[in-house]
């Protein structure tokens, strides 16, 4: 739940409303009028307002200040095409030339109406003269009010109608025209897709009856519809909505006759819940204020806000440049310090790696000593013994030149050596063969390896190997050295 104070400051009086949100509809929990004098100083006006609002305890409430039409400077600006980020600068230059504003542009805001980066821009500028802006801020200070927004009172009416249309029609309407009347003035606007595209404030006859008002308003609405038609294709069929302090049904009927179409009269009270003890008075006195307060409670930005205007991007300052330079210098110093630290740490890190490698090597030293002793024994044996391994290689290759897994393995001539004896250059071996025909190829292969073969006794059916029918013996004599040991 949020409570917001809305204050409409007029030269002769101030209208105050406190709105509470959090329910289905915003609730108007307090409303009053504070008589003022045009001759009073800003401090005196603020004191009178503070005294009238004291029972409400609104000192800490967010506040929105609404200003009447006749105290504001309104100006339409025609500008060349410009992107959104450049538009505030263009408007500020034009406004400083055409309007009596403060040098820093305080108290001025604008509403983009049409155009973009490719088409000419048209904007509505609204502001307060420098002295009027200073008097307004002094009045707020004396009234102990800290405004969150300062807006033209007319911008509250489009918010009110948009709220009612959103509640009545799902998704709202694509485009509509609106008119809200109060004694002496009328706010006329055109909205499309939820955004205000045109906004005007028109002076009305003080004592005009419904017929006179309908004639004046019909002419202004026709102009507004034509202007909307240039920027929105559904302007011709846009509905017209009326909120009036006059009998709304009578004025809506007369407006419809003048425009040649229906004008829908809205009851602004239906948009709010009014507390029983609130003396609401005329709806035109507080409806726009209550709508502005409800929008402020929900965080919506008003279409025009003189306190928080659309401003051009701030130019780069020397402070930012110096800050960036200082940050760059600190980064360079940090880099130098880090590099020096790394240079000092590099030898220590290399030593740590070497220590880890040495520790890993020391763990393998016992195994290495055993391997060295074995290698020494093998070396001594090779120095003193005959070249057994080359001889075994020759005999095994001669007996079986191909492994049994080979595709062209000659199974019928296979020979198995069952005993091998070597004394000097003489070798004696026993074996088994498939048949006697396998012995001749064996002898041929051994002779090719440098051995003289003397076949011994052949014993049929005496083979110790199953499947091999003949047992044989042979004596081999080396006739040349084959990879003999030194």
ROGUNU-996887 format. One record per residue (C-alpha): x, y, z. Coordinates in steps of 0.1 Angstrom, whole numbers, padded with zeros to 4 digits, always signed. Each point is the difference from the previous one (the first is absolute). Last residue first. Example, Ala and Ser with C-alpha at 12.3 -4.5 7.8 and 13.67 -1.06 7.14 Angstrom:
! ROGUNU-996887
+0137-0011+0071-0014-0034+0007
! end
This chain:
! ROGUNU-996887
+0832-0614-0285-0033-0019-0003-0006-0016-0032-0025+0016-0024+0003-0030-0024+0036-0014-0002+0005-0025-0028-0001-0039-0003-0020-0007+0031-0004-0037+0004-0034-0015+0005-0007-0035+0012-0034-0016-0007-0027-0021+0017-0033-0013-0012-0034-0011+0012-0026-0007-0026-0039+0000+0002-0008+0035+0013-0037+0002+0009+0008-0005+0038+0036+0011+0009+0023-0026+0016+0007-0015-0035+0008-0037+0000-0024-0011-0028+0029+0001-0025+0035+0004+0014+0025+0018-0022+0036-0001+0012+0024+0029-0006+0002+0026-0027+0033+0019-0002-0007+0036-0008+0027+0026-0008-0012+0035+0012+0003+0034-0017-0036+0013+0000-0007-0014-0035+0012-0034+0013-0028+0002+0027-0026+0007-0027+0011-0029-0021+0000-0024+0029-0035+0010+0010-0013-0004-0037+0015-0036+0000-0015-0009+0033-0037+0006-0008-0001-0029-0025+0007-0025+0028-0034+0006+0015-0019+0024+0023+0033+0007+0018+0013-0003+0036+0032+0013+0015+0033-0006+0016+0030+0024-0001+0037+0000+0002+0019+0031-0006+0038+0003-0005+0018+0033+0000+0008-0001+0037-0023-0025+0016-0037+0007-0007-0029-0023+0009-0036+0003-0012-0029-0023+0007-0036-0002-0013+0003+0019-0033-0033-0001-0018-0001-0003-0038-0028+0010-0025+0002-0014-0035-0038-0009-0003-0011+0032+0018+0015+0023-0026-0012+0034+0012-0013+0020-0030-0028+0018+0020+0024+0008+0029-0014-0009+0035+0024-0030+0003+0030+0025+0000+0023-0001-0031+0036-0012-0003-0004-0029+0024+0030-0022+0004+0024+0024-0017-0013+0031+0018+0003-0018+0033+0035-0013-0007+0013+0035-0011-0016+0018+0029+0014-0026+0025+0034+0005-0015-0002+0038+0003-0011-0003+0036+0027-0024+0011+0030+0021-0010+0024-0018+0023+0004+0011+0036+0027+0021+0016-0008+0036-0012-0037-0007-0002+0000-0012+0036+0019+0030+0012-0025+0023-0017-0030-0019+0014+0015+0003+0035+0006+0038-0005-0035+0005-0013-0014-0018+0031+0020+0022+0023-0011+0032-0018-0037-0011+0002+0004-0005+0038+0016+0035+0003-0028+0016-0021-0027-0016+0023+0017+0015+0030+0004+0034-0017-0036+0004-0011-0012+0020+0030+0030+0023-0004-0012+0010-0035-0033+0013+0013+0018+0020+0027+0023+0014-0026-0029+0010-0022-0018+0018+0029+0033+0018+0009+0004+0011-0036-0036+0014-0001+0006+0019+0033+0033+0014-0014-0018+0013-0031-0027+0016+0022+0026+0017+0021+0018+0012-0031-0032+0015-0015-0013+0017+0032+0022+0031-0003-0009+0005-0037-0037-0006+0009+0001+0026+0027+0016+0025-0023-0027-0006-0026-0027+0004+0026+0014+0033+0012+0003+0013-0036-0036-0011-0008-0013+0016+0032+0017+0032-0010-0016-0001-0035-0035-0007+0015+0004+0029+0024+0010+0023-0028-0030-0012-0021-0024+0006+0030+0015+0035+0005-0005+0008-0037-0036-0013+0001-0007+0021+0031+0016+0031-0016-0022-0004-0031-0031-0004+0021+0008+0030+0021+0008+0019-0031-0036-0003-0011-0017-0018-0029-0032+0018-0011-0032-0010+0017-0025-0016-0024-0028+0024-0009-0028+0003+0025-0036-0013+0001-0014+0018+0030-0001-0010+0037-0015+0030+0018-0019+0013-0030-0016-0034-0006-0020-0005-0032-0015-0034-0011+0001-0010+0037+0023-0029+0009-0018-0029+0015+0013-0013+0034-0033-0016+0012-0005+0026+0027+0008+0028-0025-0028-0013-0023-0025+0000+0029+0010+0036+0009-0003+0012-0036-0035-0015-0002-0010+0015+0033+0011+0034-0012-0020-0003-0033-0031-0010+0020+0004+0027+0027-0019+0032-0009-0017-0013-0031-0020-0024+0021-0017+0028+0018-0001-0003+0038+0019-0030+0014-0008+0007+0036+0017-0032+0013-0016-0017+0030-0014-0028-0020+0033-0009-0017-0001+0003-0038+0009-0031-0019+0014+0010-0034-0004-0006-0037-0038+0001+0003+0002+0036+0012+0013+0011-0034-0034-0007-0016+0007-0002-0037-0021+0015-0028+0004-0017-0033-0003+0022-0031-0019-0016-0029+0004+0014-0035-0008+0029-0022+0024+0023+0017-0025+0027+0008-0028-0024+0010+0025-0021+0020+0011+0032+0018-0036+0008+0009-0006-0035+0014+0033+0000+0020-0009+0035+0015-0034-0013+0011+0014-0033+0014+0028+0018+0018-0020+0025+0020+0028+0026+0002+0031-0010+0020+0009-0022-0030+0019-0032-0009-0006-0008-0037+0013-0028-0021+0002+0000-0039+0004-0033-0018+0026-0003-0028-0014-0010-0034+0017+0027-0020+0032-0002+0021+0006-0037-0009+0029+0007-0024+0021+0018+0026+0026+0028-0006-0018+0023-0025-0034-0010+0013+0009+0013+0035+0002+0035-0014-0034-0003-0017-0015-0014+0032+0014+0029+0020-0013+0026-0023-0035-0016+0001+0002-0002+0038+0008+0037+0002-0030+0009-0022-0023-0023+0021+0013+0016+0032-0010+0035-0009-0035-0010-0013-0006-0024+0029+0009+0027+0025-0025+0025-0016-0028-0026+0000+0008-0011+0036-0002+0035+0014+0028+0024+0001+0006+0021+0031+0038-0001+0001+0005-0006-0037+0027-0027-0005+0038+0002-0003+0015-0030-0017+0029-0022+0012+0015-0023-0026+0017-0035+0000+0008-0021-0030+0017-0035-0002-0007-0012+0036+0011-0036+0001-0022-0031+0007+0000-0013-0036-0012+0034-0013-0012+0029+0021-0015+0034-0011-0004+0028+0025-0023+0029+0009+0002+0017+0034-0028+0026+0006+0001+0033+0019-0022+0027+0015-0017-0021+0026+0011-0036-0006-0003-0022-0031+0016-0033-0010+0003-0010-0036+0012-0032-0015+0008-0015-0034+0006-0037-0004+0024-0025-0016+0007-0037+0002-0023-0007+0029+0008-0017+0033+0014-0035+0002-0033-0014+0014-0025+0027-0002-0017+0014+0032+0030+0000+0024+0024+0011-0027-0024+0027-0011-0004+0013+0036+0038+0002+0005+0005+0017-0034-0027+0026+0009+0017+0009+0033+0035+0000-0015-0012+0023-0028-0015+0023+0026+0031+0003+0022+0021+0017-0027-0021+0031+0002+0012+0009+0035+0034+0009-0014+0026-0020+0019+0024+0003+0030+0011-0034+0011+0016-0014+0032-0008+0031+0020+0015+0004+0035-0027+0018+0019+0007+0019+0032-0025+0028-0010+0028+0026+0002+0022-0022-0023-0028-0005-0024-0006+0038-0002+0037+0007-0006+0000-0026-0028-0030+0017-0016+0015+0035+0004+0032-0011-0017-0019-0015-0029-0021+0032-0004+0032+0021-0001+0016-0021-0027-0030-0003-0022-0018-0033+0001+0000-0027-0026-0017-0020-0027+0014-0011-0033-0021-0020-0025+0021-0019-0026-0001-0003-0038+0029-0018-0017+0007-0003-0037+0003-0035-0014+0030-0024-0002+0013+0000+0036-0036+0001+0013-0031+0021-0003-0031+0007+0021-0012+0013+0033+0031+0000+0023-0010+0016+0033+0022+0027+0015+0013+0011+0034+0009+0033+0016+0003+0011+0036+0038+0000+0001+0015+0006-0035+0035+0007+0014-0001+0037-0011-0035+0005+0015-0028+0004-0025-0015+0030-0018-0011-0019-0031+0010+0001-0037+0038-0002+0001+0004-0022+0030-0028-0022-0013+0017-0005-0034+0033-0010+0016-0017-0023+0025-0021-0017-0027+0031-0008-0021+0019-0013+0030-0030-0022+0012-0004-0015-0036+0036-0013-0004-0006-0033+0019-0033-0006-0018+0015+0003-0035-0006+0032-0019-0020+0012-0030-0003+0038-0001-0020+0019+0027-0034+0016+0001-0007+0012+0036-0034+0005+0016+0001+0024+0030-0019+0002+0033+0012+0023+0028-0019-0008+0032-0019+0021+0025-0032+0000-0020-0003-0038-0002+0000-0007+0037+0029-0019+0017-0001-0034+0016+0024-0009+0028+0006-0037+0008+0009-0010+0035+0017-0030+0016-0012-0002+0036+0023+0009+0029-0017+0032+0012-0035-0013-0008-0013-0001+0035-0036+0006-0011-0008+0024+0029+0030+0023-0012-0014+0005-0035-0017+0033+0006+0028+0014+0021+0026-0011-0027-0020+0017-0027-0003+0033+0019+0037-0001+0008+0009-0006-0037-0021+0029-0012+0018+0022+0026+0034-0011-0011-0009+0006-0037-0011+0036+0008-0037+0007+0000-0014+0024-0026-0018-0027-0020-0018-0010+0031-0007-0036+0012-0030-0020+0010+0009-0037+0008-0024-0026-0015-0003-0035+0014+0002-0037-0008+0007-0031+0021-0003-0038-0004-0004-0002-0038+0004-0037-0007+0017-0015-0030-0020-0029-0015+0004-0038+0005+0019+0007+0032+0036+0009+0006+0000+0037-0006-0007+0029+0024-0006+0035-0013+0003+0033+0019-0015+0030-0017+0009+0037+0003-0015+0029-0019+0018+0034+0003-0016+0034-0003+0002+0034-0016+0031-0003-0023-0006-0037-0005+0022-0028+0014-0015-0035-0005+0014-0023+0027+0002-0038-0002+0011-0020+0031+0008-0037-0004-0007-0030+0022+0012-0034-0009-0013-0035+0010
! end
